[in-house]
């Protein structure tokens, strides 16, 4: 959340008014980004504040409740990945988002990197040849397997789509 707060604080017309964080030390650090009000509970924040949008930057196992609560409060959402943990979770989120007519942006910011965009432009212009193969690897740290795929793999899947387009078929 701090990295996203720093980025949003740099946007001239974004007004950062409040944050919710159960970690008191992290909440106190948020003051440096201009948050005048801080909450320990996101539900209370959504109830008390009139917000246009929220950044939901929680660990993947905590995203569901916060994303649905933000949609129910009518807030547009910048959502950390993954979008959902499973199909049932995704269906609940999509329903809340559609019912409340809010917009969601999933945090796939790698496609905005000037380096990534330049590589794509070079490929499209034929400057470095055509794409022959794309291999993706996660961090391969303690979050191995499914957690690595959920936390970081969505970036890799997004980059695959960015460079190659939508898949025609997938197997696992």
Backbone torsions as a table, in degrees:
resi	resn	phi	psi	omega
1	UNK	NA	-34.0	-177.9
2	UNK	-65.2	-39.4	178.8
3	UNK	-63.4	-42.1	178.4
4	UNK	-68.3	-37.0	176.7
5	UNK	-61.6	-43.1	179.1
6	UNK	-61.1	-44.7	-179.7
7	UNK	-64.5	-44.1	179.9
8	UNK	-66.9	-35.3	178.8
9	UNK	-63.4	-26.6	-179.7
10	UNK	-79.3	-13.3	178.3
11	UNK	-83.7	120.2	-173.1
12	UNK	-56.9	-38.5	-174.5
13	UNK	-101.1	12.0	176.7
14	UNK	-93.5	122.6	178.8
15	UNK	-99.4	111.5	178.3
16	UNK	-89.4	111.2	-173.0
17	UNK	-108.4	-30.7	-177.4
18	UNK	-157.9	164.8	175.5
19	UNK	-146.4	159.8	176.1
20	UNK	-126.3	128.5	179.1
21	UNK	-154.2	128.6	178.9
22	UNK	-72.9	-19.4	179.0
23	UNK	-85.3	108.6	-174.6
24	UNK	-60.7	-40.6	179.4
25	UNK	-63.7	-42.4	178.6
26	UNK	-65.9	-37.9	178.6
27	UNK	-63.5	-39.9	178.1
28	UNK	-66.0	-36.8	177.8
29	UNK	-64.9	-26.2	-177.8
30	UNK	-62.9	-23.0	-179.8
31	UNK	-58.3	-30.0	-178.8
32	UNK	-65.9	-16.2	178.8
33	UNK	-97.0	3.6	175.2
34	UNK	98.3	6.9	177.0
35	UNK	-70.6	120.5	-179.4
36	UNK	-88.1	-23.5	179.5
37	UNK	-126.5	139.0	-179.0
38	UNK	-130.8	143.3	-178.8
39	UNK	-126.9	151.8	173.7
40	UNK	-89.8	-14.6	-175.7
41	UNK	-130.0	122.4	-178.5
42	UNK	-65.9	-30.5	177.8
43	UNK	-61.8	-43.1	177.5
44	UNK	-64.4	-42.0	179.1
45	UNK	-59.8	-47.0	-179.1
46	UNK	-64.9	-31.9	179.0
47	UNK	-72.0	-42.1	-172.8
48	UNK	-85.4	-28.4	-172.6
49	UNK	-102.1	150.7	171.5
50	UNK	-103.7	99.2	-173.1
51	UNK	-112.6	142.0	174.0
52	UNK	-78.4	-39.4	-177.1
53	UNK	-154.1	163.2	178.7
54	UNK	-137.4	155.1	170.0
55	UNK	-103.6	121.6	176.7
56	UNK	-104.0	100.2	-175.7
57	UNK	-124.0	74.9	-179.2
58	UNK	-118.8	165.3	172.3
59	UNK	-56.9	149.2	-172.9
60	UNK	-54.3	-30.4	-178.1
61	UNK	-80.1	-4.2	179.7
62	UNK	-113.3	-0.7	-173.0
63	UNK	-69.3	-35.8	-170.4
64	UNK	-55.8	-55.8	-177.4
65	UNK	-61.1	-42.7	-178.0
66	UNK	-68.0	-41.0	-179.2
67	UNK	-65.6	-43.4	179.7
68	UNK	-67.3	-42.3	178.3
69	UNK	-61.5	-40.2	178.8
70	UNK	-64.7	-43.0	177.8
71	UNK	-62.8	-43.3	179.2
72	UNK	-62.8	-28.7	177.7
73	UNK	-82.6	-1.0	178.7
74	UNK	79.8	19.7	-178.8
75	UNK	-93.2	135.3	169.8
76	UNK	-69.2	152.6	-168.2
77	UNK	-130.4	128.8	163.9
78	UNK	-99.5	111.9	-168.3
79	UNK	-111.1	127.3	172.1
80	UNK	-63.1	154.7	178.9
81	UNK	-85.0	158.9	0.0
82	UNK	-80.9	162.8	179.1
83	UNK	-61.1	-40.4	-179.2
84	UNK	-155.2	161.2	179.9
85	UNK	-85.7	-27.3	179.9
86	UNK	-158.6	178.1	-175.4
87	UNK	-62.5	-42.7	-179.2
88	UNK	-62.2	-42.2	177.8
89	UNK	-63.0	-44.0	179.3
90	UNK	-61.8	-43.7	179.9
91	UNK	-60.4	-41.4	178.6
92	UNK	-63.5	-42.9	-179.7
93	UNK	-65.6	-47.4	-179.0
94	UNK	-59.5	-42.4	178.7
95	UNK	-60.0	-47.0	-180.0
96	UNK	-64.5	-39.8	180.0
97	UNK	-65.7	-46.5	-179.7
98	UNK	-67.3	-45.0	-177.6
99	UNK	-60.1	-36.5	-176.5
100	UNK	-98.2	2.2	175.9
101	UNK	52.5	47.4	176.7
102	UNK	-106.6	159.3	177.8
103	UNK	-100.7	148.1	179.6
104	UNK	-129.2	134.3	173.1
105	UNK	-119.0	118.4	177.1
106	UNK	-79.4	141.4	-173.2
107	UNK	-73.0	66.9	174.0
108	UNK	-106.2	65.0	-173.8
109	UNK	-78.6	-8.0	-179.8
110	UNK	-60.5	-31.3	-179.1
111	UNK	-68.3	-13.4	177.5
112	UNK	-91.2	-6.4	180.0
113	UNK	-62.9	131.3	178.6
114	UNK	-61.7	-29.2	179.4
115	UNK	-69.8	-45.2	179.2
116	UNK	-64.2	-43.0	-179.6
117	UNK	-65.3	-36.4	179.1
118	UNK	-67.7	-41.9	178.1
119	UNK	-60.6	-44.9	178.9
120	UNK	-60.9	-43.5	179.2
121	UNK	-62.6	-38.8	178.6
122	UNK	-65.0	-40.7	177.7
123	UNK	-64.6	-47.8	-178.9
124	UNK	-62.1	-33.0	179.7
125	UNK	-82.8	-5.8	-179.4
126	UNK	77.7	13.3	-177.9
127	UNK	-67.7	-30.6	-177.4
128	UNK	-125.7	20.1	178.6
129	UNK	88.4	-178.0	-179.0
130	UNK	-96.0	158.9	179.3
131	UNK	-68.7	123.8	179.3
132	UNK	-103.5	-36.2	-176.5
133	UNK	-158.8	146.0	176.7
134	UNK	-131.0	123.3	177.7
135	UNK	-119.9	136.7	-178.9
136	UNK	-122.5	142.0	176.9
137	UNK	-137.8	140.9	176.1
138	UNK	-79.0	-166.2	179.8
139	UNK	-74.0	-24.2	179.5
140	UNK	55.8	41.1	177.0
141	UNK	-104.0	-150.9	-177.8
142	UNK	-62.3	-16.1	179.7
143	UNK	-91.2	31.0	-175.1
144	UNK	-55.4	160.5	175.3
145	UNK	74.2	-135.5	-174.3
146	UNK	-60.7	-38.0	-179.9
147	UNK	-66.7	-40.5	177.1
148	UNK	-61.0	-40.3	178.6
149	UNK	-65.3	-42.8	-179.0
150	UNK	-68.5	-42.6	-173.9
151	UNK	-79.1	-48.3	-175.7
152	UNK	-111.0	-24.7	-176.4
153	UNK	-61.8	-28.7	180.0
154	UNK	-65.4	-31.7	174.6
155	UNK	-64.8	-41.6	-179.4
156	UNK	-66.2	-41.8	176.6
157	UNK	-64.4	-40.4	178.7
158	UNK	-64.5	-42.0	178.5
159	UNK	-65.5	-36.1	176.5
160	UNK	-61.1	-45.2	178.3
161	UNK	-66.4	-37.1	-179.5
162	UNK	-61.7	-43.0	-177.6
163	UNK	-84.8	-32.6	-171.3
164	UNK	-114.4	-12.5	-176.1
165	UNK	90.8	-179.4	-179.1
166	UNK	-68.2	142.1	178.9
167	UNK	-70.1	149.9	174.5
168	UNK	-88.3	-27.4	175.3
169	UNK	-159.2	157.5	-177.8
170	UNK	-141.1	143.8	172.3
171	UNK	-140.1	159.7	-180.0
172	UNK	-146.4	NA	NA
